[in-house]
Amino acid sequence: MKNSFNLSLLLHVCCAPCAGGIIETLVQEGVRFTLYFYNPNIYPRKEYWQRKNEIQRFAEKSGVSFIDEDDTADLWFERTKGLETEPERGLRCKVCFDMRLERAAHYAHNNGYNILGTTNGISRWKDASQVNNALINATKAYPGLDYLDRDWRKHGGMERMSAITKKEGFYRQTYCGCLYSLQMIKNKKTL
């Protein structure tokens, strides 16, 4: 991404472990950006609050603005109805990414951002191409809104993510975040 005073990035974030290294990199590169938290998929609410509070704390520590689009999970459950048994990286995940990034794109467009990015692609739980396709499709609806095309897993990104997680003492979740991914993990452990 080019550094320019005319560019401003809205970065959708899900959790501190995924976002930590990315935030650090963008700060070091001098990029103007704001974090955007919209994740009604995270279940249970205790998990949701833990993830949100941790990324908020790291944003403050890093001197980065944080936008909280807190919402109930009702719309998420409505959009994923019938997809409860889909595997991780399946159609349910596509619908989930589409929903969250469509909302982020809408916010970015209406609030003067011209680039949208997400930290979701670095997660070991997710298919990066699925995340990137959702990001590309979300920005297509808004002329003048581009997407951040960057593979955060490469060039030491995964190692940096792990190092910052350890250094900051971030809680490291054992599932993606939704009720159905949690159930699948629990079922695998009991088999």
C-alpha positions as CSV (number, residue, x, y, z in Angstrom):
1,M,0.0,0.0,0.0
2,K,1.3,3.4,-0.9
3,N,1.8,5.9,1.9
4,S,-0.1,9.1,1.1
5,F,-1.9,11.7,3.1
6,N,-4.9,11.0,0.8
7,L,-5.2,7.4,1.8
8,S,-6.9,6.2,4.9
9,L,-7.4,2.5,5.8
10,L,-10.3,1.0,7.8
11,L,-9.0,-2.3,9.1
12,H,-11.6,-4.9,10.2
13,V,-10.3,-6.8,13.2
14,C,-11.5,-9.9,15.0
15,C,-9.0,-10.5,17.8
16,A,-5.7,-9.3,19.3
17,P,-3.6,-12.4,18.2
18,C,-4.6,-12.0,14.6
19,A,-4.3,-8.2,14.6
20,G,-1.2,-7.5,16.8
21,G,1.5,-8.0,14.2
22,I,-0.5,-6.3,11.5
23,I,-1.1,-3.3,13.7
24,E,2.5,-3.1,14.6
25,T,3.6,-3.3,10.9
26,L,1.1,-0.6,9.8
27,V,2.2,1.7,12.6
28,Q,5.9,1.2,11.7
29,E,5.0,2.0,8.0
30,G,3.3,5.2,9.0
31,V,-0.1,4.2,7.6
32,R,-3.1,6.2,8.7
33,F,-5.6,3.6,9.8
34,T,-8.5,2.9,12.2
35,L,-9.5,-0.4,13.6
36,Y,-13.1,-1.6,13.1
37,F,-14.7,-4.2,15.3
38,Y,-17.8,-5.8,14.0
39,N,-18.1,-9.5,14.9
40,P,-21.6,-10.6,15.9
41,N,-20.5,-14.2,15.1
42,I,-18.4,-14.5,18.2
43,Y,-19.9,-16.9,20.8
44,P,-20.5,-17.0,23.7
45,R,-20.9,-13.4,24.8
46,K,-18.1,-13.9,27.4
47,E,-15.8,-14.8,24.5
48,Y,-17.0,-11.9,22.5
49,W,-16.2,-9.4,25.3
50,Q,-12.8,-11.0,26.0
51,R,-11.8,-10.7,22.4
52,K,-13.1,-7.1,22.0
53,N,-11.6,-5.8,25.3
54,E,-8.2,-7.3,24.4
55,I,-8.0,-5.7,20.9
56,Q,-9.3,-2.4,22.3
57,R,-6.6,-2.4,25.0
58,F,-3.9,-3.1,22.3
59,A,-5.3,-0.4,20.1
60,E,-5.0,2.1,22.9
61,K,-1.5,1.0,23.7
62,S,-0.6,1.3,20.0
63,G,-2.2,4.7,19.7
64,V,-4.6,3.5,17.0
65,S,-8.3,4.6,16.8
66,F,-10.9,2.0,17.5
67,I,-14.5,1.9,16.2
68,D,-16.8,-0.5,17.9
69,E,-19.9,-1.5,15.9
70,D,-21.3,-3.6,18.7
71,D,-24.3,-5.6,17.6
72,T,-26.4,-8.6,18.6
73,A,-25.9,-11.9,17.0
74,D,-29.5,-12.0,15.7
75,L,-28.6,-11.0,12.1
76,W,-25.7,-13.4,12.0
77,F,-27.8,-16.4,13.1
78,E,-30.4,-15.3,10.5
79,R,-27.8,-15.2,7.7
80,T,-26.2,-18.5,8.7
81,K,-29.5,-20.4,9.2
82,G,-29.3,-23.8,7.5
83,L,-25.5,-23.7,7.5
84,E,-25.0,-25.0,11.0
85,T,-23.3,-28.2,10.0
86,E,-21.0,-26.7,7.4
87,P,-17.3,-27.4,8.0
88,E,-14.8,-24.7,8.9
89,R,-13.8,-22.9,5.7
90,G,-17.2,-23.9,4.2
91,L,-20.2,-21.9,3.1
92,R,-21.0,-20.7,6.6
93,C,-17.6,-19.0,6.8
94,K,-18.1,-17.4,3.4
95,V,-21.5,-16.0,4.5
96,C,-20.0,-14.8,7.8
97,F,-17.1,-13.0,6.0
98,D,-19.4,-11.5,3.5
99,M,-21.7,-10.2,6.2
100,R,-19.0,-8.6,8.3
101,L,-17.0,-7.1,5.4
102,E,-20.1,-5.8,3.7
103,R,-20.9,-3.9,6.9
104,A,-17.2,-2.7,7.2
105,A,-17.3,-1.5,3.5
106,H,-20.5,0.4,4.1
107,Y,-19.0,2.1,7.2
108,A,-15.7,2.8,5.3
109,H,-17.6,4.4,2.4
110,N,-19.9,6.5,4.5
111,N,-17.0,7.8,6.7
112,G,-14.4,8.8,4.2
113,Y,-12.1,5.8,4.2
114,N,-10.8,4.8,0.8
115,I,-9.2,1.5,1.6
116,L,-10.6,-1.5,3.5
117,G,-8.6,-4.3,5.0
118,T,-9.1,-7.2,7.4
119,T,-6.9,-9.2,9.7
120,N,-9.1,-12.4,9.3
121,G,-6.8,-13.8,6.5
122,I,-3.9,-14.4,8.9
123,S,-5.9,-16.8,11.1
124,R,-4.9,-20.4,11.0
125,W,-8.7,-21.2,11.2
126,K,-9.5,-19.6,7.9
127,D,-9.0,-19.9,4.2
128,A,-7.2,-16.7,3.2
129,S,-8.6,-16.8,-0.4
130,Q,-12.1,-17.0,1.0
131,V,-11.4,-14.0,3.2
132,N,-9.8,-12.0,0.3
133,N,-12.7,-12.8,-2.0
134,A,-15.2,-11.5,0.6
135,L,-13.0,-8.3,1.0
136,I,-12.9,-7.7,-2.8
137,N,-16.6,-8.3,-3.2
138,A,-17.5,-6.0,-0.3
139,T,-15.5,-3.1,-1.8
140,K,-17.0,-3.5,-5.3
141,A,-20.2,-2.0,-4.2
142,Y,-18.6,1.3,-3.4
143,P,-16.8,3.4,-6.1
144,G,-13.7,4.9,-4.7
145,L,-13.2,2.2,-2.0
146,D,-10.3,-0.1,-2.7
147,Y,-9.2,-3.2,-0.7
148,L,-5.9,-3.8,0.9
149,D,-4.2,-6.6,-1.1
150,R,-1.7,-8.0,1.3
151,D,-0.9,-11.5,2.4
152,W,-0.2,-11.1,6.1
153,R,0.9,-14.8,6.5
154,K,4.0,-14.2,4.3
155,H,7.3,-12.5,5.1
156,G,7.3,-13.6,8.7
157,G,3.8,-12.5,9.5
158,M,2.8,-15.7,11.3
159,E,6.0,-15.6,13.4
160,R,5.4,-12.0,14.3
161,M,1.8,-12.8,15.2
162,S,3.0,-15.5,17.6
163,A,5.8,-13.3,19.1
164,I,3.4,-10.4,19.8
165,T,0.8,-12.7,21.2
166,K,3.3,-14.1,23.6
167,K,4.9,-10.8,24.5
168,E,1.5,-9.1,25.2
169,G,0.1,-12.2,26.9
170,F,-2.9,-12.3,24.6
171,Y,-5.6,-14.8,25.1
172,R,-5.3,-17.3,22.3
173,Q,-8.6,-18.9,21.4
174,T,-9.0,-22.5,20.4
175,Y,-11.7,-22.0,17.7
176,C,-12.7,-19.4,15.1
177,G,-15.4,-17.8,17.2
178,C,-18.9,-18.9,16.2
179,L,-21.2,-21.3,18.1
180,Y,-20.9,-23.9,15.3
181,S,-17.1,-23.9,15.2
182,L,-17.0,-24.2,19.0
183,Q,-19.4,-27.2,18.8
184,M,-17.3,-28.9,16.1
185,I,-14.2,-28.5,18.2
186,K,-16.0,-29.9,21.3
187,N,-17.3,-32.8,19.2
188,K,-13.9,-33.7,17.9
189,K,-12.5,-33.8,21.4
190,T,-15.1,-36.1,22.6
191,L,-14.8,-38.6,19.8
